[in-house]
Amino acid sequence: MTRQAVAAGVSALALLTAAPALAEIKIGASLAVTGPAAFLGDPEAKTLEMLVEELNANGGINGEEVELILYDDGADPNKARTFATRLIEEDEVVAVIGGSSTGATMAMAPLFADYEIPFISLAGAVVIIDPVQEFVFKTPHTDRMACEKIFADITSRGMTKVGLISGTDGFGASMREQCLDVAPASGVEIVADESYGGSDSDMTPQLTNIAATEGIEAVVNPGFGQGPAVVTRNYAQLGIDLPFYQSHGVASDEFIKLAGDAANGLRLPATPLLIPDQLAEDDPQRQPVQDYIAAYEAAHGEKPSTFGGYAYDAFHLLVNAIERAGSTDPVEIRDALEATEGHAGVTGVYSFTPEDHMGLDLSAFRILEIKDGGWTPVEE
């Protein structure tokens, strides 16, 4: 069985390693395994497959095997909703992990409330969990938190006047709105506000406008996909000599490859997964980060990404909730998820409450700077 089975819609792992006759706990996933957001969904799918195989080899959950039923929605909201319906109505899963993108997540979310099935999203926008939806949780930091973390670093450097150049995709548009909203309380003034489309291949006109803005001191690029890499290369080509920030949406080694030397010097908020050897011995995330890296490299022969880390945390949070619930009843699993406290993952330390279905604070973000093509933590 090859990865083509995943592209066709069904997880190769579900077909190979967890036959329905043996599996007793069905967990669903709808991810962008292929298409423009495959840089998100592919490592997420590989991570879930790896974890299910590992879990079943060690006795499953409370002695019961797990079947992963995974569909490839290509980040298409309509496909995501279709697959979510299938997972609930036909596959009869007890919970779903997925939504590589904000658009796919928001298309699926209402279904989980209607059917009372717990859902853990892997997408970044704050609208996923604000306002709180009873059956929807998420593992990545929010775009709002990213804005706050970036602005805190900017003001710590004695700057206040900021320009935005944002993608018009769901994540970029949402983060732009959040940055505009939190700027005043963060002591920041947005003095330029430009945008670009997903198919744009040259952002020099927008960057030229930003660079010409009187008094501007720093630039922030909310967005994910290939757009931020284009912006970064254009930024260097224009010789703009202002501090430049990207978002956690591009916190991966793949972004550095796409942007090349132009990425050197920029900063962004990210998880400690990118700096495993630079974590303190007593850092609660050190062990899960190192465990994930070792397992992923052994399984796939490559380093895991930040995005795969979101799936890693989602799966462990879900398994832990099922174990604590002592039940596969979706409502009881949801209740156990919401009672999660102090769960150390690779993204952060999670503590959910009825008012908070993300469970992270700003300390989960680390400001990193790209130097010589690698990641360096910024002293805070």
C-alpha positions as CSV (number, residue, x, y, z in Angstrom):
1,M,0.0,0.0,0.0
2,T,1.3,3.4,-0.9
3,R,0.6,7.0,0.0
4,Q,-1.7,7.1,-3.0
5,A,-4.4,5.5,-0.8
6,V,-4.3,8.6,1.3
7,A,-4.6,10.9,-1.7
8,A,-7.6,8.9,-2.8
9,G,-9.2,9.6,0.5
10,V,-8.6,6.7,2.8
11,S,-5.6,6.3,5.1
12,A,-3.2,3.6,4.1
13,L,-2.7,3.0,7.8
14,A,-6.3,2.3,8.4
15,L,-6.3,-0.3,5.6
16,L,-3.0,-1.9,6.5
17,T,-2.4,-1.9,10.2
18,A,-5.8,-1.5,11.8
19,A,-8.3,-3.7,10.0
20,P,-11.9,-3.0,11.0
21,A,-12.3,-6.5,12.5
22,L,-9.6,-5.7,15.1
23,A,-10.1,-2.0,15.6
24,E,-12.5,-1.0,18.4
25,I,-11.8,2.8,18.6
26,K,-12.2,4.8,15.4
27,I,-10.5,8.1,15.2
28,G,-11.1,10.3,12.1
29,A,-9.0,12.8,10.3
30,S,-9.5,15.2,7.4
31,L,-6.3,16.8,6.3
32,A,-4.7,18.7,3.3
33,V,-2.4,15.8,2.5
34,T,-2.1,17.0,-1.1
35,G,-2.6,20.4,-2.8
36,P,-1.3,23.9,-2.0
37,A,-1.5,23.2,1.8
38,A,0.2,19.8,1.7
39,F,3.2,21.4,3.6
40,L,0.7,21.4,6.5
41,G,-1.3,18.2,5.9
42,D,1.4,15.8,4.8
43,P,3.5,15.9,8.0
44,E,0.2,15.9,10.0
45,A,-0.9,12.7,8.2
46,K,2.5,11.1,8.6
47,T,2.5,12.0,12.3
48,L,-1.0,10.5,13.0
49,E,-0.2,7.3,11.1
50,M,3.1,6.9,13.0
51,L,1.4,7.5,16.3
52,V,-1.5,5.0,15.7
53,E,1.0,2.3,14.6
54,E,3.1,3.0,17.7
55,L,0.0,3.0,20.0
56,N,-1.4,-0.2,18.7
57,A,2.0,-1.9,18.9
58,N,1.9,-1.0,22.6
59,G,-1.6,-2.3,23.4
60,G,-3.8,0.5,22.1
61,I,-6.0,2.6,24.4
62,N,-7.1,0.8,27.6
63,G,-6.4,-2.5,25.7
64,E,-8.4,-1.6,22.6
65,E,-6.8,-1.0,19.2
66,V,-7.3,2.2,17.3
67,E,-8.3,2.6,13.6
68,L,-7.3,5.8,11.9
69,I,-9.7,6.8,9.1
70,L,-8.0,9.6,7.2
71,Y,-9.3,11.6,4.2
72,D,-7.4,14.1,2.0
73,D,-9.5,17.3,1.7
74,G,-6.7,19.2,-0.1
75,A,-7.7,22.2,2.1
76,D,-10.9,22.5,0.2
77,P,-13.7,23.6,2.7
78,N,-16.4,21.8,0.7
79,K,-14.5,18.5,0.6
80,A,-13.6,18.9,4.3
81,R,-17.3,19.2,5.2
82,T,-18.2,16.2,3.0
83,F,-15.5,14.1,4.7
84,A,-16.4,15.2,8.2
85,T,-20.0,14.1,7.4
86,R,-18.8,10.8,6.2
87,L,-16.6,10.3,9.2
88,I,-19.5,10.9,11.6
89,E,-22.4,9.2,9.7
90,E,-20.7,6.3,7.9
91,D,-17.4,5.6,9.7
92,E,-18.9,6.3,13.2
93,V,-15.7,7.8,14.6
94,V,-15.6,8.8,18.3
95,A,-13.5,12.0,17.6
96,V,-11.9,13.8,14.7
97,I,-8.5,15.5,14.3
98,G,-8.0,17.8,11.3
99,G,-8.6,20.9,9.5
100,S,-5.1,21.7,8.3
101,S,-6.4,25.1,7.3
102,T,-8.7,27.6,8.9
103,G,-11.2,27.4,6.0
104,A,-11.5,23.7,6.2
105,T,-11.8,23.8,10.0
106,M,-14.6,26.4,9.9
107,A,-16.5,24.4,7.3
108,M,-16.5,21.3,9.5
109,A,-16.9,22.8,12.9
110,P,-20.8,23.2,12.9
111,L,-21.1,19.4,12.2
112,F,-19.3,18.4,15.4
113,A,-21.7,20.5,17.5
114,D,-24.7,19.0,15.7
115,Y,-23.5,15.5,16.2
116,E,-21.7,16.0,19.5
117,I,-18.4,14.7,18.3
118,P,-15.2,16.2,19.8
119,F,-12.9,17.8,17.2
120,I,-9.4,19.0,17.6
121,S,-8.3,21.5,14.9
122,L,-4.8,21.9,13.6
123,A,-5.4,25.4,12.2
124,G,-4.3,28.7,13.6
125,A,-7.0,31.3,13.5
126,V,-8.5,32.6,16.7
127,V,-12.1,32.4,15.3
128,I,-11.8,28.6,15.7
129,I,-12.0,28.8,19.5
130,D,-13.3,32.4,20.1
131,P,-16.1,32.3,20.8
132,V,-15.8,28.8,22.4
133,Q,-17.6,26.0,20.6
134,E,-18.5,23.2,22.9
135,F,-17.0,20.4,20.8
136,V,-14.2,22.2,19.1
137,F,-10.6,22.4,20.4
138,K,-7.3,23.3,18.7
139,T,-3.6,22.7,19.3
140,P,-1.8,25.6,17.5
141,H,-1.3,29.0,19.0
142,T,-3.8,31.6,17.7
143,D,-3.0,34.3,15.2
144,R,-4.0,36.8,17.9
145,M,-1.3,35.4,20.2
146,A,1.2,35.6,17.3
147,C,0.5,39.3,16.9
148,E,0.9,40.0,20.6
149,K,4.2,38.1,20.7
150,I,5.5,39.9,17.7
151,F,4.5,43.3,18.9
152,A,6.0,42.6,22.3
153,D,9.3,41.9,20.6
154,I,9.0,45.0,18.4
155,T,8.3,47.3,21.3
156,S,11.2,45.8,23.3
157,R,13.4,47.0,20.5
158,G,12.2,50.5,21.0
159,M,9.9,50.6,17.9
160,T,6.2,51.3,17.6
161,K,5.3,52.1,14.0
162,V,4.6,49.0,12.0
163,G,3.5,48.1,8.4
164,L,1.5,45.0,7.5
165,I,1.6,43.0,4.3
166,S,-0.9,40.2,4.6
167,G,-2.1,37.2,2.6
168,T,-5.8,37.2,1.7
169,D,-6.1,33.5,2.6
170,G,-8.1,32.6,5.6
171,F,-5.1,32.5,8.0
172,G,-3.6,35.7,6.6
173,A,-6.8,37.7,6.6
174,S,-7.6,36.6,10.1
175,M,-4.2,37.4,11.5
176,R,-4.3,40.8,9.9
177,E,-7.6,41.5,11.7
178,Q,-6.1,40.3,15.0
179,C,-3.0,42.4,14.6
180,L,-5.1,45.5,13.8
181,D,-7.2,44.8,16.9
182,V,-4.4,44.2,19.4
183,A,-2.0,46.9,18.1
184,P,-3.3,49.8,20.4
185,A,-3.1,47.7,23.6
186,S,0.4,46.5,22.5
187,G,1.7,50.0,22.1
188,V,1.9,49.7,18.3
189,E,0.6,51.9,15.5
190,I,-0.2,50.3,12.2
191,V,1.0,52.9,9.7
192,A,0.8,50.8,6.5
193,D,-1.5,48.0,5.5
194,E,-1.1,46.1,2.2
195,S,-2.2,42.7,1.0
196,Y,-1.6,40.1,-1.7
197,G,-3.5,37.2,-3.3
198,G,-2.6,33.5,-3.1
199,S,-1.5,33.4,-6.8
200,D,0.5,36.6,-6.7
201,S,4.2,36.1,-7.7
202,D,5.5,39.6,-7.1
203,M,4.8,41.7,-4.0
204,T,7.3,44.5,-4.8
205,P,4.6,47.1,-5.4
206,Q,3.1,46.6,-2.0
207,L,6.5,46.5,-0.3
208,T,7.6,49.7,-2.1
209,N,4.5,51.4,-0.7
210,I,5.3,50.2,2.8
211,A,8.9,51.2,2.6
212,A,7.9,54.7,1.5
213,T,5.6,55.2,4.5
214,E,6.8,58.0,6.8
215,G,8.2,56.9,10.1
216,I,7.8,53.2,9.6
217,E,10.1,51.1,11.8
218,A,9.2,47.4,11.2
219,V,7.2,45.1,8.9
220,V,5.0,42.1,9.7
221,N,3.8,39.5,7.1
222,P,0.7,37.5,8.3
223,G,0.3,34.6,6.0
224,F,1.2,31.0,5.1
225,G,2.0,28.9,2.1
226,Q,4.5,30.2,-0.6
227,G,3.3,33.8,-0.4
228,P,5.5,34.7,2.6
229,A,8.6,33.2,0.9
230,V,7.9,35.5,-2.1
231,V,7.5,38.5,0.2
232,T,10.7,37.6,1.9
233,R,12.7,37.4,-1.3
234,N,11.1,40.6,-2.6
235,Y,11.9,42.3,0.7
236,A,15.6,41.5,0.2
237,Q,15.6,42.4,-3.5
238,L,14.3,45.9,-2.7
239,G,17.0,46.3,0.0
240,I,14.5,47.3,2.7
241,D,16.5,47.9,5.8
242,L,13.8,47.5,8.5
243,P,13.2,44.7,11.0
244,F,11.1,42.0,9.3
245,Y,8.7,39.5,11.0
246,Q,6.9,36.5,9.7
247,S,4.2,34.5,11.5
248,H,4.1,31.0,13.0
249,G,2.3,30.0,9.8
250,V,5.7,29.6,8.2
251,A,7.7,28.3,11.1
252,S,9.4,25.4,9.4
253,D,12.7,24.5,7.7
254,E,10.8,24.3,4.4
255,F,10.2,28.1,4.6
256,I,13.9,28.8,4.9
257,K,14.5,26.6,1.8
258,L,11.9,28.5,-0.1
259,A,13.1,32.0,1.0
260,G,16.8,31.2,0.8
261,D,19.4,33.7,2.1
262,A,16.7,36.4,2.1
263,A,15.3,34.8,5.2
264,N,18.4,35.6,7.3
265,G,17.7,38.2,9.9
266,L,13.9,37.9,10.1
267,R,12.1,36.9,13.2
268,L,8.9,35.0,14.0
269,P,7.1,33.3,16.9
270,A,7.5,29.5,16.9
271,T,7.4,26.4,19.0
272,P,10.5,24.9,20.6
273,L,10.4,22.0,18.1
274,L,12.7,24.1,15.9
275,I,15.3,24.4,18.7
276,P,15.4,21.0,20.5
277,D,19.1,21.2,21.4
278,Q,18.7,24.6,22.8
279,L,16.0,23.8,25.4
280,A,16.9,23.9,29.1
281,E,17.1,20.5,30.9
282,D,14.2,21.5,33.1
283,D,12.0,22.8,30.3
284,P,8.8,20.7,30.4
285,Q,8.7,20.5,26.6
286,R,12.2,19.2,26.2
287,Q,11.2,15.5,26.6
288,P,8.1,15.5,24.3
289,V,10.0,17.5,21.7
290,Q,12.9,15.1,21.7
291,D,10.6,12.0,21.7
292,Y,8.7,13.3,18.7
293,I,11.8,14.2,16.7
294,A,13.4,10.8,17.4
295,A,10.2,8.8,16.5
296,Y,9.5,10.8,13.3
297,E,13.1,10.6,12.0
298,A,13.1,6.9,12.6
299,A,9.8,6.5,10.8
300,H,10.3,8.9,7.9
301,G,14.0,9.6,7.7
302,E,13.5,13.4,8.0
303,K,12.9,16.0,10.6
304,P,9.4,16.7,11.7
305,S,7.8,20.1,11.1
306,T,6.0,22.5,13.4
307,F,2.8,21.5,11.7
308,G,3.3,17.8,12.3
309,G,3.8,18.8,15.9
310,Y,0.2,20.2,16.0
311,A,-1.0,16.7,15.1
312,Y,1.3,15.1,17.6
313,D,-0.2,17.1,20.4
314,A,-3.7,16.7,19.2
315,F,-3.4,12.9,19.1
316,H,-1.8,12.7,22.6
317,L,-4.4,15.0,24.1
318,L,-7.1,12.9,22.6
319,V,-5.6,9.6,23.7
320,N,-5.1,10.9,27.2
321,A,-8.7,12.1,27.3
322,I,-10.0,8.7,26.2
323,E,-7.9,7.0,28.8
324,R,-9.1,9.3,31.6
325,A,-12.7,9.1,30.5
326,G,-12.5,5.3,30.5
327,S,-15.0,5.4,27.8
328,T,-15.4,5.8,24.0
329,D,-18.5,7.9,24.4
330,P,-17.9,11.1,22.4
331,V,-19.5,13.4,25.0
332,E,-17.5,11.8,27.8
333,I,-14.3,12.2,25.7
334,R,-15.2,15.9,25.2
335,D,-15.6,16.4,28.9
336,A,-12.3,14.7,29.6
337,L,-10.5,16.9,27.0
338,E,-11.9,20.0,28.6
339,A,-10.6,18.9,31.9
340,T,-7.0,18.5,30.6
341,E,-4.5,20.3,32.8
342,G,-0.7,20.7,32.5
343,H,-0.3,18.5,29.5
344,A,3.2,19.1,28.1
345,G,3.3,18.8,24.3
346,V,5.7,19.9,21.6
347,T,3.7,23.1,21.0
348,G,3.2,24.1,24.6
349,V,1.8,23.1,27.9
350,Y,-2.0,22.7,27.6
351,S,-4.6,23.4,30.2
352,F,-8.2,23.5,28.8
353,T,-11.2,25.1,30.6
354,P,-14.8,25.6,29.6
355,E,-13.7,29.2,28.6
356,D,-10.5,28.2,26.8
357,H,-10.4,25.4,24.2
358,M,-6.8,26.1,23.1
359,G,-5.2,26.0,26.5
360,L,-1.9,27.9,25.7
361,D,-0.6,31.2,26.8
362,L,2.1,33.4,25.3
363,S,4.9,31.5,27.0
364,A,4.3,28.7,24.6
365,F,5.7,30.9,21.8
366,R,9.4,31.5,21.4
367,I,10.7,34.4,19.3
368,L,13.3,32.9,16.9
369,E,15.6,34.6,14.4
370,I,17.0,33.0,11.3
371,K,20.7,33.2,11.2
372,D,22.9,31.5,8.6
373,G,20.0,29.5,7.5
374,G,19.2,28.2,11.0
375,W,17.0,29.0,14.0
376,T,18.3,31.0,17.0
377,P,16.2,31.9,20.0
378,V,16.0,35.6,20.9
379,E,16.7,36.5,24.5
380,E,13.5,37.8,26.1
